[in-house]
């Protein structure tokens, strides 16, 4: 159920940081399309495709490089920013659908 990245995700003190991915990438005509969910970490979405940055920015999330984005879920960030997570997730999934075509 979970894929874990480890060695390449070491923290500043060399500790092992593991990130759990609950989404399942979908294959479409040889291209990989991700299904974004509210429990995904913002940095993980950006890692899937840096082109998602404008989607976050247009929704009021301007500090994509801040430490919070490295460990904060989309749902948590939307709560802090007073946003509807379903709207952002819908726009991100639309982005990935268009990118897979």
C-alpha positions in Angstrom: 0.0 0.0 0.0 2.9 2.4 0.7 6.0 3.2 -1.3 8.7 4.6 0.8 11.6 6.8 -0.3 14.5 6.7 2.1 18.2 7.2 1.3 17.7 10.2 -0.9 15.4 11.8 1.7 17.9 12.2 4.5 17.4 15.2 6.8 20.0 17.7 7.8 21.4 15.5 10.5 21.5 12.4 8.4 18.4 10.9 9.8 16.3 8.7 7.7 13.1 10.5 6.6 10.5 8.3 4.9 7.5 9.6 3.0 4.5 7.5 2.5 2.6 7.8 -0.8 -1.0 6.8 -0.7 -1.8 7.6 -4.3 -1.4 5.2 -7.1 0.0 6.6 -10.4 -2.1 5.7 -13.4 -0.5 4.8 -16.7 -2.1 6.4 -19.8 -0.6 5.8 -23.2 2.9 5.4 -21.9 2.7 8.5 -19.7 2.3 8.6 -16.0 -0.6 10.5 -14.5 -0.8 11.0 -10.8 -4.1 11.1 -8.8 -3.7 13.9 -6.3 -5.5 13.4 -2.9 -5.9 15.7 0.1 -3.4 13.7 2.2 -0.5 14.1 -0.3 2.4 16.3 0.8 2.7 19.5 -1.2 6.4 18.9 -1.9 5.5 15.5 -3.3 3.1 17.0 -5.8 5.7 19.5 -6.9 8.2 16.6 -7.2 5.8 14.8 -9.5 5.6 17.8 -11.8 7.0 21.3 -11.1 4.4 22.7 -13.5 1.9 22.4 -10.7 3.5 25.4 -9.0 1.3 27.9 -10.8 -1.8 26.0 -9.7 -0.7 26.4 -6.1 0.3 30.0 -6.5 -3.0 31.0 -8.3 -4.8 29.5 -5.3 -2.9 31.7 -2.8 -0.1 29.3 -1.7 2.9 31.4 -2.5 5.5 29.9 -0.2 6.1 26.6 -1.9 9.7 26.5 -0.9 9.0 27.0 2.8 9.7 24.2 5.3 6.0 23.7 5.9 5.4 22.7 2.3 8.0 19.9 2.8 5.9 18.1 5.4 2.4 19.6 5.1 -0.5 17.8 3.4 -2.7 19.6 0.9 -5.6 19.4 3.3 -3.5 21.0 6.2 -2.3 23.8 4.0 -5.8 24.6 2.7 -7.0 24.7 6.3 -4.2 27.2 7.3 -5.0 29.3 4.2 -8.8 29.1 4.6 -9.3 27.3 1.3 -11.4 24.5 0.0 -9.1 21.5 -0.5 -11.4 19.9 -3.1 -11.1 23.0 -5.3 -7.3 22.8 -5.3 -7.3 19.0 -5.7 -9.7 19.3 -8.7 -7.4 21.9 -10.4 -4.3 19.8 -9.7 -5.9 16.6 -11.1 -7.1 18.7 -14.2 -3.5 19.8 -14.7 -2.3 16.1 -14.6 -5.0 15.0 -16.9 -4.1 17.7 -19.5 -0.3 16.9 -19.1 -0.9 13.2 -19.8 -2.6 13.8 -23.1 
